Structures are given as C-alpha cells and as structure tokens.
C-alpha cells in the first residue's frame, strides 16, 4: 500500500467507525428516555381530536366543526 493510498483509506475507516459509534450512542440515549406523561401548551390547534386508551378503545372524539 502506498503512502497515497493510506491518506485515502485510513481517514475513511476512522470516519466510518466514528459514525457507527455516534449512531450507537444516540440510539441508546433515545431509547433510555421515557415518553413524557405531561404535555403543557398555551394553544393547540387541530381539526379533530381522538383520545384512546392504551388498548385502543376510543374514550373521547371531538369531530371537526361544520364550518370548515
């Protein structure tokens, strides 16, 4: 392997390893954080609201307004 080949291959190897380690670290951080149980907002806009139980049963459904 020539010196020129080394200047091409080794940086690519380190880049690939760095990206793999970064992806592994980020995916572990995202999996470790629990989903938020409380959401606060000053204003929420939507056309229709459906609230479901964890088993999928619809608990509340507010249909869109007739003037839309």
The first five atom37 places (N, CA, C, CB, O) and aatype in JSON, in Angstrom:
{
  "aatype": [20, 20, 20, 20, 20, 20, 20, 20, 20, 20, 20, 20, 20, 20, 20, 20, 20, 20, 20, 20, 20, 20, 20, 20, 20, 20, 20, 20, 20, 20, 20, 20, 20, 20, 20, 20, 20, 20, 20, 20, 20, 20, 20, 20, 20, 20, 20, 20, 20, 20, 20, 20, 20, 20, 20, 20, 20, 20, 20, 20, 20, 20, 20, 20, 20, 20, 20, 20],
  "atom_mask": [
    [1, 1, 1, 1, 1],
    [1, 1, 1, 1, 1],
    [1, 1, 1, 1, 1],
    [1, 1, 1, 1, 1],
    [1, 1, 1, 1, 1],
    [1, 1, 1, 1, 1],
    [1, 1, 1, 1, 1],
    [1, 1, 1, 1, 1],
    [1, 1, 1, 1, 1],
    [1, 1, 1, 1, 1],
    [1, 1, 1, 1, 1],
    [1, 1, 1, 1, 1],
    [1, 1, 1, 1, 1],
    [1, 1, 1, 1, 1],
    [1, 1, 1, 1, 1],
    [1, 1, 1, 1, 1],
    [1, 1, 1, 1, 1],
    [1, 1, 1, 1, 1],
    [1, 1, 1, 1, 1],
    [1, 1, 1, 1, 1],
    [1, 1, 1, 1, 1],
    [1, 1, 1, 1, 1],
    [1, 1, 1, 1, 1],
    [1, 1, 1, 1, 1],
    [1, 1, 1, 1, 1],
    [1, 1, 1, 1, 1],
    [1, 1, 1, 1, 1],
    [1, 1, 1, 1, 1],
    [1, 1, 1, 1, 1],
    [1, 1, 1, 1, 1],
    [1, 1, 1, 1, 1],
    [1, 1, 1, 1, 1],
    [1, 1, 1, 1, 1],
    [1, 1, 1, 1, 1],
    [1, 1, 1, 1, 1],
    [1, 1, 1, 1, 1],
    [1, 1, 1, 1, 1],
    [1, 1, 1, 1, 1],
    [1, 1, 1, 1, 1],
    [1, 1, 1, 1, 1],
    [1, 1, 1, 1, 1],
    [1, 1, 1, 1, 1],
    [1, 1, 1, 1, 1],
    [1, 1, 1, 1, 1],
    [1, 1, 1, 1, 1],
    [1, 1, 1, 1, 1],
    [1, 1, 1, 1, 1],
    [1, 1, 1, 1, 1],
    [1, 1, 1, 1, 1],
    [1, 1, 1, 1, 1],
    [1, 1, 1, 1, 1],
    [1, 1, 1, 1, 1],
    [1, 1, 1, 1, 1],
    [1, 1, 1, 1, 1],
    [1, 1, 1, 1, 1],
    [1, 1, 1, 1, 1],
    [1, 1, 1, 1, 1],
    [1, 1, 1, 1, 1],
    [1, 1, 1, 1, 1],
    [1, 1, 1, 1, 1],
    [1, 1, 1, 1, 1],
    [1, 1, 1, 1, 1],
    [1, 1, 1, 1, 1],
    [1, 1, 1, 1, 1],
    [1, 1, 1, 1, 1],
    [1, 1, 1, 1, 1],
    [1, 1, 1, 1, 1],
    [1, 1, 1, 1, 1]
  ],
  "atom_positions": [
    [[0.85, -1.16, 0.0], [0.0, 0.0, 0.0], [0.9, 1.24, 0.0], [-0.97, -0.01, 1.22], [1.8, 1.36, 0.83]],
    [[0.65, 2.11, -0.9], [1.46, 3.31, -0.99], [1.02, 4.34, 0.04], [1.39, 3.91, -2.41], [-0.03, 4.22, 0.66]],
    [[1.85, 5.35, 0.21], [1.54, 6.41, 1.16], [0.27, 7.16, 0.73], [2.73, 7.4, 1.27], [-0.53, 7.56, 1.57]],
    [[0.09, 7.32, -0.56], [-1.11, 8.0, -1.07], [-2.36, 7.18, -0.75], [-1.0, 8.23, -2.59], [-3.4, 7.75, -0.41]],
    [[-2.27, 5.87, -0.87], [-3.4, 5.01, -0.53], [-3.76, 5.13, 0.95], [-3.09, 3.54, -0.88], [-4.94, 5.16, 1.31]],
    [[-2.76, 5.21, 1.79], [-3.0, 5.34, 3.23], [-3.74, 6.63, 3.55], [-1.68, 5.28, 4.0], [-4.63, 6.63, 4.41]],
    [[-3.39, 7.73, 2.88], [-4.05, 9.01, 3.12], [-5.5, 8.99, 2.66], [-3.28, 10.13, 2.42], [-6.28, 9.86, 3.06]],
    [[-5.87, 8.05, 1.84], [-7.25, 7.92, 1.39], [-8.03, 6.92, 2.25], [-7.29, 7.49, -0.07], [-9.16, 7.2, 2.65]],
    [[-7.43, 5.79, 2.52], [-8.15, 4.7, 3.18], [-8.32, 4.94, 4.68], [-7.42, 3.39, 2.96], [-9.43, 4.79, 5.19]],
    [[-7.28, 5.3, 5.39], [-7.37, 5.44, 6.84], [-8.37, 6.5, 7.3], [-6.01, 5.76, 7.4], [-9.13, 6.24, 8.23]],
    [[-8.41, 7.7, 6.7], [-9.45, 8.64, 7.12], [-10.86, 8.12, 6.89], [-9.27, 9.95, 6.38], [-11.76, 8.39, 7.69]],
    [[-11.07, 7.38, 5.82], [-12.4, 6.81, 5.57], [-12.76, 5.75, 6.62], [-12.45, 6.2, 4.17], [-13.91, 5.65, 7.03]],
    [[-11.77, 4.97, 7.03], [-12.01, 3.97, 8.07], [-12.39, 4.65, 9.38], [-10.77, 3.08, 8.27], [-13.35, 4.24, 10.04]],
    [[-11.64, 5.69, 9.77], [-11.95, 6.41, 11.01], [-13.31, 7.1, 10.94], [-10.86, 7.43, 11.33], [-14.03, 7.15, 11.93]],
    [[-13.65, 7.63, 9.78], [-14.95, 8.26, 9.61], [-16.08, 7.23, 9.78], [-15.05, 8.93, 8.22], [-17.06, 7.5, 10.47]],
    [[-15.93, 6.08, 9.18], [-16.95, 5.04, 9.3], [-17.09, 4.57, 10.74], [-16.61, 3.86, 8.39], [-18.21, 4.38, 11.22]],
    [[-15.98, 4.37, 11.43], [-16.04, 3.96, 12.83], [-16.68, 5.03, 13.7], [-14.64, 3.64, 13.34], [-17.49, 4.72, 14.57]],
    [[-16.32, 6.28, 13.46], [-16.9, 7.37, 14.23], [-18.41, 7.49, 14.03], [-16.24, 8.68, 13.87], [-19.14, 7.69, 14.99]],
    [[-18.87, 7.35, 12.79], [-20.3, 7.41, 12.53], [-21.04, 6.23, 13.17], [-20.56, 7.42, 11.02], [-22.15, 6.4, 13.66]],
    [[-20.44, 5.07, 13.17], [-21.08, 3.9, 13.8], [-21.19, 4.08, 15.31], [-20.28, 2.63, 13.48], [-22.23, 3.77, 15.9]],
    [[-20.14, 4.57, 15.93], [-20.17, 4.8, 17.38], [-21.17, 5.88, 17.72], [-18.77, 5.18, 17.91], [-21.92, 5.75, 18.69]],
    [[-21.21, 6.96, 16.93], [-22.16, 8.04, 17.18], [-23.6, 7.54, 17.06], [-21.93, 9.19, 16.19], [-24.43, 7.89, 17.9]],
    [[-23.89, 6.73, 16.06], [-25.24, 6.2, 15.88], [-25.63, 5.3, 17.05], [-25.34, 5.43, 14.56], [-26.77, 5.33, 17.5]],
    [[-24.69, 4.51, 17.54], [-24.99, 3.62, 18.67], [-25.26, 4.43, 19.94], [-23.82, 2.65, 18.91], [-26.16, 4.08, 20.71]],
    [[-24.5, 5.48, 20.16], [-24.69, 6.31, 21.35], [-26.02, 7.04, 21.28], [-23.53, 7.32, 21.51], [-26.75, 7.09, 22.27]],
    [[-26.34, 7.62, 20.13], [-27.59, 8.37, 20.0], [-28.81, 7.47, 20.14], [-27.64, 9.1, 18.67], [-29.8, 7.86, 20.74]],
    [[-28.76, 6.27, 19.58], [-29.92, 5.37, 19.68], [-30.13, 4.91, 21.11], [-29.74, 4.15, 18.75], [-31.28, 4.74, 21.53]],
    [[-29.06, 4.71, 21.88], [-29.22, 4.33, 23.29], [-29.83, 5.47, 24.1], [-27.87, 3.92, 23.89], [-30.65, 5.22, 24.99]],
    [[-29.44, 6.71, 23.82], [-29.99, 7.86, 24.53], [-31.48, 8.01, 24.25], [-29.24, 9.14, 24.15], [-32.25, 8.32, 25.15]],
    [[-31.88, 7.81, 23.02], [-33.29, 7.95, 22.67], [-34.13, 6.85, 23.29], [-33.47, 7.94, 21.15], [-35.27, 7.1, 23.68]],
    [[-33.58, 5.65, 23.4], [-34.33, 4.54, 24.0], [-34.43, 4.67, 25.51], [-33.69, 3.22, 23.63], [-35.39, 4.2, 26.11]],
    [[-33.45, 5.31, 26.13], [-33.41, 5.4, 27.59], [-34.4, 6.43, 28.13], [-32.01, 5.75, 28.05], [-34.87, 6.29, 29.26]],
    [[-34.73, 7.45, 27.34], [-35.63, 8.5, 27.82], [-37.08, 8.03, 27.77], [-35.45, 9.79, 26.99], [-37.55, 7.6, 26.72]],
    [[-37.8, 8.1, 28.9], [-39.21, 7.7, 28.88], [-40.05, 8.75, 28.17], [-39.73, 7.48, 30.32], [-39.68, 9.92, 28.14]],
    [[-41.17, 8.35, 27.6], [-42.03, 9.32, 26.93], [-42.64, 10.27, 27.96], [-43.14, 8.61, 26.13], [-42.88, 9.87, 29.1]],
    [[-42.9, 11.5, 27.58], [-43.46, 12.45, 28.55], [-44.88, 12.06, 28.94], [-43.44, 13.88, 27.98], [-45.67, 11.65, 28.09]],
    [[-45.2, 12.2, 30.22], [-46.55, 11.9, 30.7], [-47.41, 13.15, 30.76], [-46.49, 11.25, 32.07], [-48.63, 13.07, 30.83]],
    [[-46.76, 14.31, 30.72], [-47.48, 15.57, 30.83], [-47.03, 16.48, 29.7], [-47.25, 16.23, 32.21], [-45.84, 16.66, 29.46]],
    [[-48.01, 17.04, 29.03], [-47.72, 17.96, 27.94], [-48.41, 19.28, 28.24], [-48.19, 17.39, 26.57], [-49.62, 19.31, 28.47]],
    [[-47.65, 20.37, 28.25], [-48.23, 21.68, 28.52], [-48.03, 22.57, 27.29], [-47.58, 22.32, 29.78], [-46.96, 22.61, 26.69]],
    [[-49.1, 23.3, 26.94], [-49.03, 24.23, 25.82], [-50.04, 25.34, 26.04], [-49.29, 23.51, 24.47], [-51.08, 25.13, 26.67]],
    [[-49.74, 26.5, 25.53], [-50.67, 27.61, 25.63], [-51.82, 27.46, 24.63], [-49.95, 28.93, 25.39], [-52.94, 27.87, 24.91]],
    [[-51.53, 26.87, 23.49], [-52.56, 26.74, 22.46], [-52.28, 25.53, 21.59], [-52.63, 28.03, 21.58], [-51.13, 25.27, 21.2]],
    [[-53.33, 24.78, 21.29], [-53.23, 23.62, 20.41], [-54.33, 23.75, 19.37], [-53.34, 22.26, 21.2], [-55.49, 23.98, 19.73]],
    [[-53.99, 23.6, 18.1], [-54.99, 23.68, 17.03], [-55.0, 22.35, 16.28], [-54.69, 24.87, 16.07], [-53.96, 21.82, 15.9]],
    [[-56.22, 21.82, 16.08], [-56.36, 20.61, 15.28], [-57.77, 20.58, 14.71], [-56.07, 19.33, 16.14], [-58.65, 21.31, 15.17]],
    [[-57.99, 19.75, 13.72], [-59.31, 19.64, 13.11], [-60.19, 18.65, 13.86], [-59.19, 19.22, 11.64], [-61.4, 18.84, 13.97]],
    [[-59.59, 17.6, 14.36], [-60.35, 16.57, 15.07], [-59.48, 16.04, 16.21], [-60.78, 15.4, 14.1], [-58.27, 15.94, 16.07]],
    [[-60.12, 15.72, 17.32], [-59.4, 15.2, 18.47], [-59.97, 13.84, 18.84], [-59.5, 16.18, 19.67], [-61.17, 13.69, 19.03]],
    [[-59.1, 12.85, 18.93], [-59.49, 11.49, 19.34], [-58.57, 11.07, 20.47], [-59.42, 10.47, 18.13], [-57.35, 11.12, 20.33]],
    [[-59.15, 10.67, 21.6], [-58.39, 10.19, 22.76], [-58.67, 8.71, 22.9], [-58.76, 10.98, 24.08], [-59.83, 8.3, 22.96]],
    [[-57.61, 7.89, 22.95], [-57.75, 6.44, 23.04], [-57.08, 5.92, 24.31], [-57.16, 5.76, 21.8], [-56.1, 6.49, 24.8]],
    [[-57.63, 4.81, 24.82], [-56.99, 4.08, 25.91], [-55.77, 3.34, 25.36], [-57.98, 3.09, 26.58], [-55.62, 3.22, 24.14]],
    [[-54.91, 2.85, 26.24], [-53.77, 2.05, 25.75], [-54.2, 0.81, 24.95], [-52.92, 1.61, 26.93], [-53.44, 0.34, 24.1]],
    [[-55.4, 0.29, 25.22], [-55.86, -0.88, 24.47], [-56.54, -0.5, 23.15], [-56.82, -1.69, 25.31], [-56.95, -1.38, 22.4]],
    [[-56.66, 0.81, 22.86], [-57.21, 1.25, 21.58], [-58.66, 1.69, 21.62], [-57.07, 0.18, 20.61], [-59.19, 2.11, 20.59]],
    [[-59.32, 1.59, 22.76], [-60.71, 2.0, 22.88], [-60.8, 3.53, 22.81], [-61.33, 1.47, 24.21], [-60.04, 4.23, 23.48]],
    [[-61.73, 4.03, 22.0], [-61.91, 5.48, 21.88], [-62.64, 5.97, 23.12], [-62.69, 5.85, 20.58], [-63.75, 5.54, 23.4]],
    [[-61.99, 6.9, 23.86], [-62.58, 7.46, 25.07], [-63.27, 8.79, 24.79], [-61.51, 7.65, 26.15], [-64.28, 9.11, 25.42]],
    [[-62.75, 9.56, 23.86], [-63.3, 10.86, 23.54], [-63.02, 11.16, 22.08], [-62.7, 11.97, 24.46], [-61.91, 10.94, 21.59]],
    [[-64.04, 11.66, 21.38], [-63.87, 12.04, 19.98], [-64.61, 13.34, 19.77], [-64.38, 10.93, 19.0], [-65.82, 13.43, 19.98]],
    [[-63.88, 14.36, 19.35], [-64.48, 15.65, 19.03], [-64.32, 15.83, 17.52], [-63.8, 16.83, 19.85], [-63.21, 16.03, 17.03]],
    [[-65.43, 15.77, 16.78], [-65.33, 15.86, 15.31], [-65.03, 17.28, 14.87], [-66.63, 15.38, 14.65], [-65.18, 18.22, 15.64]],
    [[-64.62, 17.44, 13.61], [-64.34, 18.79, 13.11], [-65.61, 19.62, 13.08], [-63.72, 18.73, 11.71], [-66.71, 19.08, 12.97]],
    [[-65.46, 20.93, 13.17], [-66.59, 21.84, 13.12], [-67.22, 21.83, 11.74], [-66.17, 23.26, 13.49], [-66.54, 21.57, 10.75]],
    [[-68.52, 22.1, 11.67], [-69.25, 22.05, 10.4], [-68.86, 23.2, 9.48], [-70.76, 22.09, 10.66], [-69.06, 23.1, 8.27]],
    [[-68.31, 24.28, 9.98], [-67.97, 25.43, 9.14], [-66.61, 25.32, 8.48], [-68.01, 26.67, 9.95], [-66.2, 26.27, 7.81]],
    [[-65.88, 24.2, 8.63], [-64.56, 24.02, 7.99], [-64.69, 23.77, 6.52], [-63.8, 22.88, 8.63], [-63.68, 23.59, 5.83]]
  ]
}
